[in-house]
Amino acid sequence: MIKTSVNRDRLSTEIMTTQDARQASASAVATQHATRAVFLIAGIGMAAWAPLVPYAKDRAQLSDGSLGTLLLFLGLGSLVAMPLTGILVGRAGCKNVIACGSLFILLALPLLATLSTPFALAIALMIFGAAVGLVDVAMNIQAVEVEKASGRAMMSGFHGFFSVGGIAGAGLVSAGLAFGLTPLQATGIILLLIIALYGFSQRHLLSQRVQQGDNALFVVPRGWVLFLGVMCFILFLTEGSILDWGALFLAQTRGLPHAQAGLGYALFSVAMTLGRLTGDRIVNYFGRTTTLFCGTLCASVGLLLAIFVPSTAVALAGFVLVGFGASNSVPIMFSAAGNQKNMPVNLAISSMTMIGYAGILAGPALIGFISQWYSLTTAFSAIAVLLLAVAASARLITR
């Protein structure tokens, strides 16, 4: 009888342990899906603004120069919010910060679709940029924690969903406008989608406080994080340059008609999205160091081919190589920031994101100055050399 009782207790314990393991596994999977949904929200929300730009320009009767100045407010809002987000996540958790950022995206998009004065649009763009910055940093902090808990590479896949969201956001708004919807009505589709995605994800977002280093309101990146930020700046600079200057390069140097010159960025974007969606398998198989080295080397070679081989087909193929090569490099940077010990994770990711994002904002202007002083070919060549520097640092970055 005693032996039978012991066996029953042991069996009961094993069943409970198995059930606990299954529940923990199911919870982990749900958290991973929730993280992907938030990356979708960020991509959809950010890209939804792009098709609205011409309408905002017409409503406010802006010149090209005035529009360029106005668009700086979006970046300004993001750059103000990003260094603060790490502090906020440390105090309130990813869930609350993502909720706040998503709410302000929902509030800002209808304003951007309807406001008609430059001042009001500037304020709305700052709010929108700050909201995107909040979600961007918080979701990457969440992604780092989820990736650590899983014990395998997941960051590329998360960023792949951001790319998919970008395609979906711009595509849905553009389709709505093409079918005769007003900007506000087209934006309404995006609002409903964001609400649905947040409703799906909010239960499984991380609510616990993430590492809090100090009580400062602004944290300056230091040590290793500063180095990672500079490397991230180069990668974002590459992406921003292809976005802002790729079409002009193809038109000026390869004689592509202006109506077709955007094909280079389209191919770049598709290659980057596919690279990120398959990136976790690549990283898990080859490792982060090899993936980063080969990826940035591939991106550099792609740029050099586009620059020095006088062929439109080769130039377009070069843009594909840049997109695929760079696709997993930024996710690896976020993983590296999550694994370093110089700064708390939340502050490190916040700081690195701010420096990297400056590459998208200031980088294209820098390319413009180099192009004016020398040539656009020289500017793109400089980016190719910088990518080689990232490749040479691959082992250091992923140490």
C-alpha positions as semicolon CSV with decimal commas, in nm:
position;residue;x (nm);y (nm);z (nm)
1;M;0,000;0,000;0,000
2;I;0,278;0,243;0,092
3;K;0,464;0,163;-0,230
4;T;0,148;0,218;-0,436
5;S;0,090;0,553;-0,267
6;V;0,449;0,662;-0,340
7;N;0,410;0,563;-0,705
8;R;0,086;0,760;-0,730
9;D;0,251;1,067;-0,579
10;R;0,545;1,035;-0,818
11;L;0,310;0,995;-1,116
12;S;0,104;1,293;-1,001
13;T;0,421;1,503;-0,970
14;E;0,536;1,401;-1,319
15;I;0,196;1,490;-1,467
16;M;0,199;1,829;-1,294
17;T;0,554;1,893;-1,413
18;T;0,458;1,803;-1,770
19;Q;0,151;2,027;-1,753
20;D;0,360;2,315;-1,615
21;A;0,615;2,269;-1,894
22;R;0,340;2,268;-2,157
23;Q;0,183;2,581;-2,009
24;A;0,522;2,755;-1,998
25;S;0,588;2,655;-2,360
26;A;0,245;2,777;-2,471
27;S;0,300;3,106;-2,286
28;A;0,639;3,152;-2,452
29;V;0,491;3,090;-2,798
30;A;0,208;3,337;-2,727
31;T;0,462;3,600;-2,620
32;Q;0,660;3,544;-2,941
33;H;0,344;3,588;-3,152
34;A;0,256;3,903;-2,955
35;T;0,603;4,043;-3,024
36;R;0,560;3,979;-3,397
37;A;0,223;4,157;-3,385
38;V;0,382;4,466;-3,228
39;F;0,649;4,477;-3,500
40;L;0,363;4,463;-3,751
41;I;0,193;4,754;-3,572
42;A;0,510;4,966;-3,591
43;G;0,564;4,887;-3,960
44;I;0,202;4,948;-4,055
45;G;0,173;5,271;-3,857
46;M;0,499;5,417;-3,988
47;A;0,437;5,330;-4,355
48;A;0,076;5,451;-4,353
49;W;0,205;5,808;-4,348
50;A;0,397;5,781;-4,678
51;P;0,093;5,781;-4,914
52;L;-0,059;6,069;-4,717
53;V;0,236;6,304;-4,779
54;P;0,118;6,443;-5,118
55;Y;-0,228;6,511;-4,974
56;A;-0,083;6,693;-4,674
57;K;0,137;6,897;-4,907
58;D;-0,163;7,004;-5,116
59;R;-0,387;7,084;-4,815
60;A;-0,121;7,302;-4,655
61;Q;-0,010;7,447;-4,993
62;L;0,355;7,372;-4,921
63;S;0,652;7,411;-5,153
64;D;0,900;7,124;-5,181
65;G;1,141;7,306;-4,951
66;S;0,872;7,372;-4,691
67;L;0,763;7,009;-4,704
68;G;1,121;6,897;-4,645
69;T;1,143;7,121;-4,341
70;L;0,808;6,993;-4,214
71;L;0,917;6,630;-4,244
72;L;1,209;6,699;-4,011
73;F;0,959;6,725;-3,725
74;L;0,878;6,355;-3,757
75;G;1,242;6,267;-3,703
76;L;1,272;6,523;-3,425
77;G;0,984;6,362;-3,237
78;S;1,145;6,019;-3,267
79;L;1,488;6,143;-3,157
80;V;1,336;6,307;-2,849
81;A;1,135;5,998;-2,753
82;M;1,391;5,725;-2,820
83;P;1,646;5,807;-2,547
84;L;1,362;5,843;-2,295
85;T;1,198;5,512;-2,383
86;G;1,462;5,299;-2,214
87;I;1,395;5,483;-1,888
88;L;1,019;5,446;-1,929
89;V;1,046;5,072;-2,001
90;G;1,264;5,033;-1,691
91;R;0,994;5,197;-1,481
92;A;0,672;5,076;-1,645
93;G;0,756;4,768;-1,855
94;C;0,732;4,712;-2,231
95;K;0,356;4,652;-2,227
96;N;0,262;4,994;-2,090
97;V;0,506;5,182;-2,313
98;I;0,388;4,998;-2,626
99;A;0,026;5,071;-2,526
100;C;0,106;5,442;-2,489
101;G;0,292;5,458;-2,819
102;S;0,020;5,267;-3,006
103;L;-0,247;5,499;-2,864
104;F;-0,064;5,808;-2,988
105;I;-0,017;5,650;-3,332
106;L;-0,394;5,600;-3,341
107;L;-0,448;5,965;-3,241
108;A;-0,187;6,112;-3,476
109;L;-0,274;5,937;-3,804
110;P;-0,624;6,092;-3,841
111;L;-0,470;6,433;-3,769
112;L;-0,210;6,381;-4,040
113;A;-0,490;6,286;-4,280
114;T;-0,695;6,602;-4,214
115;L;-0,490;6,895;-4,079
116;S;-0,425;7,174;-4,328
117;T;-0,189;7,425;-4,164
118;P;0,191;7,382;-4,149
119;F;0,206;7,452;-3,775
120;A;-0,063;7,195;-3,689
121;L;0,096;6,936;-3,918
122;A;0,435;6,997;-3,754
123;I;0,291;6,930;-3,408
124;A;0,107;6,619;-3,532
125;L;0,425;6,490;-3,698
126;M;0,622;6,539;-3,377
127;I;0,358;6,342;-3,184
128;F;0,355;6,074;-3,453
129;G;0,736;6,052;-3,458
130;A;0,751;6,030;-3,079
131;A;0,486;5,757;-3,078
132;V;0,673;5,554;-3,340
133;G;0,995;5,605;-3,143
134;L;0,832;5,476;-2,822
135;V;0,699;5,163;-2,990
136;D;1,022;5,105;-3,186
137;V;1,250;5,101;-2,882
138;A;1,007;4,917;-2,651
139;M;0,936;4,642;-2,904
140;N;1,309;4,585;-2,956
141;I;1,364;4,559;-2,581
142;Q;1,078;4,308;-2,567
143;A;1,228;4,120;-2,864
144;V;1,567;4,094;-2,692
145;E;1,408;3,948;-2,377
146;V;1,195;3,704;-2,578
147;E;1,495;3,595;-2,785
148;K;1,702;3,537;-2,469
149;A;1,424;3,328;-2,316
150;S;1,396;3,114;-2,630
151;G;1,767;3,037;-2,645
152;R;1,778;3,079;-3,024
153;A;1,798;3,357;-3,280
154;M;1,461;3,526;-3,338
155;M;1,544;3,892;-3,397
156;S;1,559;3,877;-3,777
157;G;1,210;3,728;-3,794
158;F;1,073;4,002;-3,570
159;H;1,224;4,270;-3,792
160;G;1,089;4,083;-4,094
161;F;0,738;4,144;-3,961
162;F;0,819;4,515;-3,937
163;S;0,911;4,506;-4,308
164;V;0,589;4,318;-4,390
165;G;0,396;4,578;-4,190
166;G;0,560;4,854;-4,391
167;I;0,447;4,696;-4,717
168;A;0,097;4,638;-4,577
169;G;0,058;4,988;-4,432
170;A;0,163;5,172;-4,746
171;G;-0,023;4,925;-4,969
172;L;-0,354;4,943;-4,785
173;V;-0,362;5,323;-4,768
174;S;-0,258;5,351;-5,134
175;A;-0,524;5,099;-5,237
176;G;-0,791;5,284;-5,039
177;L;-0,697;5,614;-5,199
178;A;-0,694;5,453;-5,544
179;F;-1,050;5,327;-5,488
180;G;-1,169;5,678;-5,409
181;L;-1,155;5,686;-5,029
182;T;-1,060;6,011;-4,862
183;P;-0,728;6,018;-4,671
184;L;-0,921;5,997;-4,343
185;Q;-1,125;5,698;-4,461
186;A;-0,814;5,520;-4,590
187;T;-0,645;5,588;-4,257
188;G;-0,946;5,435;-4,081
189;I;-0,854;5,096;-4,230
190;I;-0,511;5,125;-4,069
191;L;-0,659;5,227;-3,734
192;L;-0,887;4,921;-3,727
193;L;-0,595;4,694;-3,817
194;I;-0,371;4,839;-3,546
195;I;-0,649;4,807;-3,286
196;A;-0,704;4,443;-3,385
197;L;-0,333;4,360;-3,369
198;Y;-0,291;4,531;-3,033
199;G;-0,598;4,355;-2,896
200;F;-0,443;4,023;-3,003
201;S;-0,103;4,099;-2,851
202;Q;-0,160;4,301;-2,535
203;R;-0,225;4,003;-2,301
204;H;0,115;3,855;-2,377
205;L;0,339;4,163;-2,377
206;L;0,600;4,187;-2,102
207;S;0,461;4,388;-1,813
208;Q;0,749;4,345;-1,569
209;R;1,007;4,616;-1,526
210;V;1,312;4,564;-1,744
211;Q;1,660;4,644;-1,607
212;Q;1,675;4,998;-1,476
213;G;2,019;5,148;-1,454
214;D;1,959;5,488;-1,297
215;N;1,698;5,758;-1,256
216;A;1,831;6,002;-1,515
217;L;1,587;6,134;-1,774
218;F;1,847;6,115;-2,052
219;V;2,112;5,847;-2,087
220;V;2,428;5,900;-2,291
221;P;2,555;5,584;-2,464
222;R;2,893;5,479;-2,337
223;G;3,163;5,221;-2,398
224;W;3,063;4,924;-2,604
225;V;2,711;5,054;-2,664
226;L;2,852;5,365;-2,830
227;F;3,055;5,144;-3,064
228;L;2,745;4,937;-3,148
229;G;2,554;5,260;-3,208
230;V;2,813;5,377;-3,461
231;M;2,795;5,043;-3,642
232;C;2,416;5,068;-3,640
233;F;2,444;5,424;-3,777
234;I;2,632;5,288;-4,080
235;L;2,365;5,025;-4,147
236;F;2,078;5,273;-4,116
237;L;2,275;5,518;-4,330
238;T;2,291;5,253;-4,602
239;E;1,916;5,196;-4,589
240;G;1,835;5,567;-4,585
241;S;2,068;5,636;-4,877
242;I;1,908;5,368;-5,094
243;L;1,565;5,510;-5,005
244;D;1,646;5,874;-5,074
245;W;1,918;5,854;-5,338
246;G;1,883;5,515;-5,507
247;A;1,632;5,628;-5,771
248;L;1,837;5,937;-5,853
249;F;2,152;5,725;-5,887
250;L;1,981;5,488;-6,131
251;A;1,838;5,775;-6,332
252;Q;2,160;5,979;-6,348
253;T;2,424;5,709;-6,390
254;R;2,234;5,425;-6,557
255;G;1,986;5,624;-6,765
256;L;1,677;5,462;-6,620
257;P;1,357;5,663;-6,687
258;H;1,233;5,849;-6,379
259;A;0,912;5,645;-6,381
260;Q;1,117;5,324;-6,345
261;A;1,398;5,450;-6,121
262;G;1,206;5,352;-5,805
263;L;1,246;4,988;-5,905
264;G;1,585;4,981;-5,733
265;Y;1,440;5,059;-5,390
266;A;1,150;4,821;-5,450
267;L;1,391;4,535;-5,521
268;F;1,602;4,638;-5,222
269;S;1,294;4,630;-4,995
270;V;1,172;4,291;-5,119
271;A;1,520;4,141;-5,075
272;M;1,548;4,284;-4,723
273;T;1,205;4,151;-4,625
274;L;1,278;3,801;-4,757
275;G;1,621;3,807;-4,593
276;R;1,472;3,892;-4,255
277;L;1,190;3,639;-4,276
278;T;1,448;3,364;-4,342
279;G;1,717;3,525;-4,126
280;D;1,658;3,332;-3,804
281;R;1,733;3,004;-3,978
282;I;2,044;3,154;-4,133
283;V;2,169;3,291;-3,801
284;N;2,090;2,969;-3,613
285;Y;2,277;2,765;-3,875
286;F;2,582;2,984;-3,946
287;G;2,601;3,189;-3,626
288;R;2,581;3,566;-3,576
289;T;2,946;3,640;-3,656
290;T;2,948;3,465;-3,994
291;T;2,605;3,604;-4,084
292;L;2,707;3,961;-4,000
293;F;3,041;3,933;-4,182
294;C;2,896;3,776;-4,496
295;G;2,589;4,002;-4,493
296;T;2,773;4,334;-4,472
297;L;3,035;4,209;-4,720
298;C;2,752;4,115;-4,958
299;A;2,594;4,460;-4,916
300;S;2,926;4,632;-4,985
301;V;2,990;4,421;-5,295
302;G;2,636;4,496;-5,415
303;L;2,696;4,870;-5,391
304;L;3,034;4,843;-5,565
305;L;2,879;4,644;-5,850
306;A;2,606;4,905;-5,891
307;I;2,867;5,181;-5,894
308;F;3,142;5,042;-6,117
309;V;2,970;4,804;-6,362
310;P;2,803;5,013;-6,637
311;S;2,491;4,799;-6,665
312;T;2,135;4,869;-6,550
313;A;2,069;4,499;-6,485
314;V;2,385;4,469;-6,274
315;A;2,295;4,787;-6,083
316;L;1,950;4,646;-5,999
317;A;2,107;4,314;-5,899
318;G;2,345;4,514;-5,680
319;F;2,052;4,675;-5,500
320;V;1,913;4,326;-5,437
321;L;2,248;4,220;-5,286
322;V;2,250;4,528;-5,063
323;G;1,899;4,452;-4,937
324;F;1,964;4,085;-4,871
325;G;2,308;4,147;-4,723
326;A;2,192;4,421;-4,486
327;S;1,869;4,244;-4,388
328;N;2,000;4,056;-4,084
329;S;2,272;4,299;-3,982
330;V;2,053;4,540;-3,782
331;P;1,873;4,258;-3,594
332;I;2,214;4,117;-3,499
333;M;2,307;4,461;-3,362
334;F;2,002;4,457;-3,135
335;S;2,092;4,107;-3,014
336;A;2,446;4,229;-2,943
337;A;2,308;4,525;-2,745
338;G;2,095;4,283;-2,545
339;N;2,395;4,064;-2,461
340;Q;2,647;4,336;-2,364
341;K;2,719;4,415;-1,998
342;N;2,828;4,780;-2,011
343;M;2,476;4,920;-1,975
344;P;2,135;4,782;-1,872
345;V;1,954;4,631;-2,169
346;N;1,673;4,886;-2,180
347;L;1,913;5,181;-2,176
348;A;2,153;5,020;-2,424
349;I;1,885;4,952;-2,683
350;S;1,735;5,297;-2,635
351;S;2,072;5,464;-2,689
352;M;2,176;5,247;-2,983
353;T;1,843;5,297;-3,158
354;M;1,876;5,674;-3,124
355;I;2,224;5,674;-3,283
356;G;2,116;5,434;-3,557
357;Y;1,804;5,632;-3,636
358;A;2,019;5,941;-3,680
359;G;2,173;5,754;-3,974
360;I;1,837;5,753;-4,153
361;L;1,770;6,119;-4,075
362;A;2,110;6,285;-4,113
363;G;2,276;6,032;-4,341
364;P;2,092;6,114;-4,664
365;A;2,168;6,484;-4,612
366;L;2,535;6,394;-4,568
367;I;2,520;6,196;-4,893
368;G;2,376;6,505;-5,058
369;F;2,668;6,720;-4,944
370;I;2,925;6,466;-5,064
371;S;2,740;6,436;-5,393
372;Q;2,745;6,813;-5,437
373;W;3,115;6,844;-5,355
374;Y;3,226;6,537;-5,548
375;S;2,967;6,301;-5,700
376;L;2,689;6,061;-5,603
377;T;2,918;5,775;-5,707
378;T;3,177;5,894;-5,455
379;A;2,912;5,911;-5,182
380;F;2,793;5,556;-5,251
381;S;3,155;5,436;-5,261
382;A;3,208;5,582;-4,913
383;I;2,910;5,382;-4,786
384;A;3,056;5,065;-4,940
385;V;3,382;5,127;-4,751
386;L;3,192;5,184;-4,424
387;L;3,009;4,854;-4,475
388;L;3,348;4,683;-4,511
389;A;3,441;4,835;-4,174
390;V;3,131;4,675;-4,019
391;A;3,223;4,341;-4,178
392;A;3,576;4,368;-4,036
393;S;3,425;4,430;-3,690
394;A;3,184;4,132;-3,704
395;R;3,373;3,923;-3,448
396;L;3,401;4,217;-3,209
397;I;3,032;4,304;-3,243
398;T;2,911;3,951;-3,168
399;R;3,167;3,864;-2,902
